[in-house]
């Protein structure tokens, strides 16, 4: 498990069998987040995680805190 901070938002990242599970720790909805799969099973580079997190945050409705 690791903590990644992007634009002031904190995410817990856990890897499991080629999938990265990201939980939005500073979001308004406890336990909410998303998962990213990897075709090779390898760990994703930090820059890729940051891009995916930014894309997730860009899609979140500011009123509900959900996609």
Buried (B, 14 or more C-beta within 10 A) or exposed (E): EEEBEBEEBEBBBEBEEBEBBBBBBEBEEEEBBBEBEBEEEEBBEEEEBBEBBEEBBEEBEEEEEEE
